[in-house]
Amino acid sequence: MSSLENALIGAVASSMANVTVYPLDLSKTLLQTQLKNTSLVTPPQQSDGITSNETGDEKKPEKPHYKNTIDCIIKIFKERGFFGLYQGMSASIVANFVQTFFYFFWYNIVRNRYLKVKVEKKFSTIEELSLGIVAAILSQVFTNPISVISTRQQTAESVEASTFQNVIRQILKESGNDITAFWKGFKVSMVLSINPSITYASYQKLKPLLTKSVVSSVTGTTDELSAGQNFVLGVVSKMISTMVTQPLIIAKTSLQRTNSKFKSFQEVLYYLYSNEGVLSLWKGLGPQLTKGVIVQGLLFMFSGEITRLLKRVLLLRSIAGRKSVV
């Protein structure tokens, strides 16, 4: 298949997977961005600058503190209702679709171009990682603004404040109409580019282990895996990458959240380590890992099934075309 087809398949599969686990995504963002020292999140009361709620709502005396994923989901449901669990979902799904599309698109282009000049037609782990990093960095140039909007919608203090228009207006007001504010967290996003590369490289390296068993257990030769095998490989691959990059994921969401006062991801990491301890660098790991492995497993499973379905459709069209000619 072409790079465009692979990109579309990956993007559609990613969107389908993320819709199913969105409440987990919302809870992990809120858990990762809550701080013991709230002065780094909300402006001081005496400030006449940016308010935490541009819609005019009164400031709440105390923000809710979430103990864990279940506690977070229950409190959101009680405070905002069922649809509160899907606050900011539209921007989040668009961000996932665009990011996955560009990642798969650039990955296939870079991989195919490199394959043409490569003497040995087999990729090492280092080469797989490098190709993934290049593809991820290229995709972040286009997707970082959507990520900023999505994170701010998820961390807004009310449903009204989380609307697309209010979020855009708040970003521009805080930055003095500086358009580069939509690329806040871009540096850490570049560092985080190693995350999908680790995931994808792990998947590619583990895949031959199951592929061999498929070839030996059936007649003929095939490199296709079942939906269950793709799911398992996706889960294991995502667990590896998430454990390694969790501190950077927290730094990114803390930078991009509503009313964040952090200026760099190094500042976030230093603050968390100094004030909340080393374990705070992995807070929210539960929902992050659960959401990540489920999404990644579903992503590869859906991708495999969509690819297989398209191949069958194209084959049937080809057969029908030949019969019509005859």
SEZANU-322989 format. One record per residue (C-alpha): x, y, z. Coordinates in steps of 0.001 Angstrom, whole numbers, m for minus. Last residue first. Example, Ala and Ser with C-alpha at 12.3 -4.5 7.8 and 13.67 -1.06 7.14 Angstrom:
<sites>
<X->13670&Y->m1060&Z->7140>
<X->12300&Y->m4500&Z->7800>
</sites>
This chain:
<sites>
<X->m14543&Y->m11501&Z->m20347>
<X->m14007&Y->m7845&Z->m19441>
<X->m16766&Y->m8020&Z->m16826>
<X->m15178&Y->m11108&Z->m15306>
<X->m11801&Y->m9361&Z->m15024>
<X->m13341&Y->m6357&Z->m13293>
<X->m15198&Y->m8558&Z->m10816>
<X->m11945&Y->m10307&Z->m9914>
<X->m10160&Y->m6978&Z->m9403>
<X->m13041&Y->m5605&Z->m7368>
<X->m13003&Y->m8733&Z->m5206>
<X->m9239&Y->m8392&Z->m4672>
<X->m9557&Y->m4708&Z->m3809>
<X->m12280&Y->m5486&Z->m1269>
<X->m10220&Y->m8330&Z->212>
<X->m7147&Y->m6133&Z->509>
<X->m9223&Y->m3388&Z->2098>
<X->m10572&Y->m5805&Z->4706>
<X->m7077&Y->m7089&Z->5574>
<X->m5803&Y->m3520&Z->5979>
<X->m8805&Y->m2602&Z->8145>
<X->m8271&Y->m5715&Z->10294>
<X->m4545&Y->m5109&Z->10750>
<X->m5034&Y->m1444&Z->11500>
<X->m7850&Y->m2239&Z->13949>
<X->m5609&Y->m4700&Z->15830>
<X->m2589&Y->m2397&Z->15708>
<X->m4616&Y->503&Z->17064>
<X->m6602&Y->m1644&Z->19501>
<X->m3378&Y->m2772&Z->21181>
<X->m2006&Y->743&Z->21149>
<X->m5214&Y->2147&Z->22586>
<X->m5410&Y->m519&Z->25283>
<X->m1708&Y->m178&Z->26129>
<X->m1891&Y->3593&Z->26343>
<X->m5110&Y->3872&Z->28304>
<X->m3944&Y->1417&Z->30929>
<X->m429&Y->2843&Z->31029>
<X->m1570&Y->6454&Z->31289>
<X->m4376&Y->5489&Z->33666>
<X->m1889&Y->3824&Z->36037>
<X->1076&Y->6124&Z->35393>
<X->m840&Y->9124&Z->36706>
<X->2133&Y->10029&Z->38811>
<X->5465&Y->8812&Z->37387>
<X->7541&Y->11930&Z->37978>
<X->5727&Y->12207&Z->41310>
<X->7719&Y->9153&Z->42427>
<X->10866&Y->11298&Z->42593>
<X->9485&Y->13538&Z->45314>
<X->6747&Y->16153&Z->45471>
<X->8614&Y->19412&Z->45980>
<X->12115&Y->18914&Z->44570>
<X->11369&Y->16175&Z->41995>
<X->8140&Y->17815&Z->40835>
<X->9731&Y->21240&Z->40573>
<X->12816&Y->19969&Z->38750>
<X->10725&Y->18018&Z->36217>
<X->8459&Y->20997&Z->35545>
<X->11367&Y->23415&Z->35199>
<X->13107&Y->21070&Z->32757>
<X->9876&Y->20984&Z->30742>
<X->10118&Y->24737&Z->30254>
<X->8203&Y->27899&Z->31167>
<X->5861&Y->26638&Z->33886>
<X->3065&Y->29003&Z->34911>
<X->238&Y->26799&Z->33635>
<X->m3099&Y->28599&Z->33345>
<X->m4807&Y->25728&Z->31451>
<X->m2527&Y->22765&Z->30739>
<X->177&Y->22835&Z->28060>
<X->3264&Y->22911&Z->30269>
<X->1900&Y->20394&Z->32775>
<X->811&Y->18103&Z->29915>
<X->4339&Y->18156&Z->28471>
<X->6113&Y->17619&Z->31786>
<X->3867&Y->14664&Z->32621>
<X->4681&Y->13028&Z->29271>
<X->8373&Y->13696&Z->29906>
<X->8236&Y->11871&Z->33237>
<X->6347&Y->8934&Z->31579>
<X->8953&Y->8330&Z->28826>
<X->10518&Y->4997&Z->29798>
<X->7451&Y->3338&Z->31333>
<X->5322&Y->4436&Z->28376>
<X->7672&Y->3003&Z->25717>
<X->7800&Y->m513&Z->27159>
<X->4088&Y->m682&Z->27955>
<X->3274&Y->423&Z->24404>
<X->5198&Y->m2473&Z->22824>
<X->3611&Y->m5056&Z->25128>
<X->103&Y->m3816&Z->24370>
<X->645&Y->m3578&Z->20612>
<X->2122&Y->m7086&Z->20429>
<X->m830&Y->m8498&Z->22354>
<X->m3354&Y->m6708&Z->20125>
<X->m1644&Y->m7787&Z->16902>
<X->m1715&Y->m11396&Z->18104>
<X->m5409&Y->m11173&Z->18926>
<X->m6281&Y->m9603&Z->15554>
<X->m4439&Y->m12411&Z->13761>
<X->m1054&Y->m11863&Z->12176>
<X->m275&Y->m11651&Z->8469>
<X->3154&Y->m12724&Z->7209>
<X->1878&Y->m15609&Z->5098>
<X->3278&Y->m18775&Z->3576>
<X->1420&Y->m21913&Z->2566>
<X->m242&Y->m24384&Z->4863>
<X->m712&Y->m23325&Z->8424>
<X->1165&Y->m23851&Z->11690>
<X->4720&Y->m23120&Z->10533>
<X->3875&Y->m19802&Z->8911>
<X->1892&Y->m18577&Z->11924>
<X->4645&Y->m19536&Z->14354>
<X->7190&Y->m17632&Z->12288>
<X->4975&Y->m14538&Z->12290>
<X->4726&Y->m14639&Z->16072>
<X->8458&Y->m14185&Z->16633>
<X->8714&Y->m11980&Z->13533>
<X->6394&Y->m9394&Z->15193>
<X->8540&Y->m8782&Z->18281>
<X->11088&Y->m6619&Z->16420>
<X->8470&Y->m4657&Z->14476>
<X->6371&Y->m4066&Z->17592>
<X->9379&Y->m2949&Z->19609>
<X->10338&Y->m572&Z->16792>
<X->6808&Y->835&Z->16720>
<X->6622&Y->1418&Z->20451>
<X->10174&Y->2727&Z->20775>
<X->9578&Y->5049&Z->17818>
<X->6249&Y->6109&Z->19261>
<X->7991&Y->7231&Z->22465>
<X->11248&Y->8601&Z->20995>
<X->9335&Y->11581&Z->19709>
<X->8997&Y->12541&Z->23355>
<X->12156&Y->14619&Z->22989>
<X->10504&Y->16531&Z->20162>
<X->7356&Y->16899&Z->22241>
<X->9530&Y->18240&Z->25050>
<X->10689&Y->20963&Z->22697>
<X->7189&Y->21626&Z->21350>
<X->5768&Y->22220&Z->24823>
<X->4185&Y->25484&Z->23791>
<X->3646&Y->25443&Z->20021>
<X->296&Y->27224&Z->20199>
<X->2046&Y->29958&Z->22186>
<X->4017&Y->30683&Z->18994>
<X->1069&Y->32796&Z->17805>
<X->1890&Y->35533&Z->20304>
<X->m1338&Y->37465&Z->20860>
<X->m117&Y->38706&Z->24242>
<X->636&Y->35163&Z->25361>
<X->m2067&Y->34908&Z->28030>
<X->m4647&Y->36656&Z->25846>
<X->m3897&Y->34478&Z->22794>
<X->m4208&Y->31262&Z->24797>
<X->m7401&Y->32491&Z->26484>
<X->m9078&Y->33386&Z->23186>
<X->m8233&Y->30012&Z->21663>
<X->m9608&Y->28220&Z->24732>
<X->m12769&Y->30343&Z->24756>
<X->m13449&Y->29649&Z->21056>
<X->m12904&Y->25891&Z->21344>
<X->m15179&Y->25531&Z->24352>
<X->m13489&Y->24480&Z->27592>
<X->m14540&Y->27546&Z->29562>
<X->m18195&Y->26570&Z->29147>
<X->m17538&Y->23036&Z->30374>
<X->m15860&Y->24362&Z->33486>
<X->m12449&Y->24451&Z->35152>
<X->m10525&Y->23797&Z->31939>
<X->m8029&Y->20909&Z->32198>
<X->m9408&Y->18810&Z->29319>
<X->m9942&Y->21830&Z->27076>
<X->m6422&Y->23039&Z->27801>
<X->m4971&Y->19653&Z->26870>
<X->m6900&Y->19589&Z->23567>
<X->m5905&Y->23132&Z->22596>
<X->m2221&Y->22439&Z->23242>
<X->m2396&Y->19135&Z->21331>
<X->m4038&Y->20861&Z->18357>
<X->m1198&Y->23395&Z->18288>
<X->1414&Y->20570&Z->18470>
<X->16&Y->18635&Z->15474>
<X->1729&Y->20130&Z->12421>
<X->5302&Y->20480&Z->13690>
<X->4750&Y->17335&Z->15763>
<X->4460&Y->15198&Z->12593>
<X->8021&Y->16019&Z->11482>
<X->9364&Y->15162&Z->14923>
<X->7492&Y->11832&Z->14935>
<X->8784&Y->10804&Z->11489>
<X->12393&Y->11593&Z->12420>
<X->12034&Y->9692&Z->15700>
<X->10508&Y->6662&Z->13989>
<X->13324&Y->6476&Z->11442>
<X->15900&Y->6662&Z->14229>
<X->14204&Y->3958&Z->16285>
<X->13944&Y->1565&Z->13331>
<X->17606&Y->2247&Z->12448>
<X->18733&Y->1571&Z->15994>
<X->16720&Y->m1684&Z->16089>
<X->18371&Y->m2852&Z->12857>
<X->16563&Y->m2708&Z->9531>
<X->16929&Y->m5347&Z->6820>
<X->17358&Y->m4701&Z->3098>
<X->21158&Y->m4571&Z->3335>
<X->22475&Y->m1997&Z->851>
<X->20312&Y->907&Z->1987>
<X->19734&Y->3656&Z->m573>
<X->16219&Y->2567&Z->m1557>
<X->15342&Y->1515&Z->2004>
<X->16014&Y->5045&Z->3252>
<X->13409&Y->6463&Z->896>
<X->10916&Y->3770&Z->1892>
<X->11452&Y->4346&Z->5614>
<X->11257&Y->8149&Z->5330>
<X->8029&Y->7973&Z->3312>
<X->6492&Y->5271&Z->5507>
<X->7352&Y->7114&Z->8707>
<X->6186&Y->10458&Z->7304>
<X->2701&Y->9153&Z->6528>
<X->2436&Y->6977&Z->9658>
<X->3359&Y->9933&Z->11853>
<X->1290&Y->12432&Z->9870>
<X->m1832&Y->10295&Z->10134>
<X->m1210&Y->9434&Z->13788>
<X->m838&Y->13099&Z->14719>
<X->m3829&Y->14185&Z->12652>
<X->m6122&Y->11489&Z->14052>
<X->m4897&Y->11882&Z->17632>
<X->m5288&Y->15661&Z->17521>
<X->m8751&Y->15343&Z->15957>
<X->m9674&Y->12873&Z->18699>
<X->m8421&Y->15247&Z->21395>
<X->m10127&Y->18262&Z->19840>
<X->m13471&Y->16436&Z->19795>
<X->m12970&Y->14888&Z->23240>
<X->m12541&Y->18180&Z->25109>
<X->m14923&Y->17174&Z->27899>
<X->m15932&Y->13530&Z->27422>
<X->m16269&Y->12618&Z->31101>
<X->m18236&Y->15841&Z->31523>
<X->m20834&Y->14308&Z->29233>
<X->m21878&Y->11981&Z->32037>
<X->m22415&Y->14750&Z->34592>
<X->m20229&Y->17721&Z->35447>
<X->m19694&Y->17567&Z->39212>
<X->m20808&Y->14020&Z->40019>
<X->m19299&Y->12540&Z->36848>
<X->m16035&Y->14442&Z->37317>
<X->m15832&Y->13252&Z->40924>
<X->m16457&Y->9609&Z->39937>
<X->m13879&Y->9689&Z->37105>
<X->m11208&Y->11195&Z->39349>
<X->m11850&Y->8780&Z->42231>
<X->m11610&Y->5842&Z->39817>
<X->m8332&Y->7104&Z->38356>
<X->m6655&Y->7893&Z->41668>
<X->m6637&Y->10347&Z->44556>
<X->m8066&Y->13357&Z->42707>
<X->m8044&Y->16698&Z->44470>
<X->m10950&Y->18983&Z->43729>
<X->m10187&Y->22708&Z->43486>
<X->m10907&Y->24809&Z->46535>
<X->m12561&Y->28158&Z->46992>
<X->m14105&Y->28105&Z->43497>
<X->m13624&Y->31229&Z->41450>
<X->m16898&Y->32764&Z->40351>
<X->m17790&Y->32228&Z->36701>
<X->m17075&Y->35128&Z->34356>
<X->m16465&Y->33187&Z->31134>
<X->m12773&Y->33871&Z->31252>
<X->m12192&Y->31425&Z->34046>
<X->m8700&Y->31293&Z->35509>
<X->m8325&Y->35020&Z->35117>
<X->m5543&Y->36609&Z->33154>
<X->m4236&Y->39927&Z->34355>
<X->m5569&Y->41890&Z->37310>
<X->m3542&Y->39846&Z->39767>
<X->m4653&Y->40120&Z->43381>
<X->m6128&Y->36631&Z->43350>
<X->m2905&Y->34916&Z->42347>
<X->m3001&Y->33146&Z->38969>
<X->m3828&Y->29435&Z->38872>
<X->m1401&Y->26630&Z->38063>
<X->1941&Y->27412&Z->39669>
<X->194&Y->28898&Z->42671>
<X->m1514&Y->25503&Z->43081>
<X->1412&Y->24081&Z->45081>
<X->394&Y->20452&Z->45603>
<X->45&Y->20059&Z->41854>
<X->m2584&Y->18499&Z->39580>
<X->m1313&Y->18046&Z->36014>
<X->m747&Y->14287&Z->35870>
<X->m3999&Y->13378&Z->37589>
<X->m6036&Y->15670&Z->35344>
<X->m4411&Y->14297&Z->32175>
<X->m4818&Y->10681&Z->33352>
<X->m8506&Y->11300&Z->34070>
<X->m9206&Y->12744&Z->30615>
<X->m7442&Y->9889&Z->28820>
<X->m9295&Y->7318&Z->30925>
<X->m12606&Y->8992&Z->30036>
<X->m11505&Y->8741&Z->26358>
<X->m11086&Y->4961&Z->26268>
<X->m13387&Y->3929&Z->23386>
<X->m12886&Y->7168&Z->21446>
<X->m9115&Y->6613&Z->21473>
<X->m9284&Y->3246&Z->19686>
<X->m11518&Y->4445&Z->16863>
<X->m9317&Y->7514&Z->16366>
<X->m6152&Y->5394&Z->16238>
<X->m7648&Y->2979&Z->13667>
<X->m8712&Y->5882&Z->11445>
<X->m5253&Y->7475&Z->11680>
<X->m3379&Y->4230&Z->11002>
<X->m5517&Y->3376&Z->7977>
<X->m5169&Y->6911&Z->6631>
<X->m1380&Y->6867&Z->7014>
<X->m1042&Y->3458&Z->5376>
<X->m3129&Y->4643&Z->2434>
<X->m1088&Y->7838&Z->2075>
<X->2225&Y->5960&Z->2243>
<X->1052&Y->3627&Z->m541>
<X->0&Y->0&Z->0>
</sites>
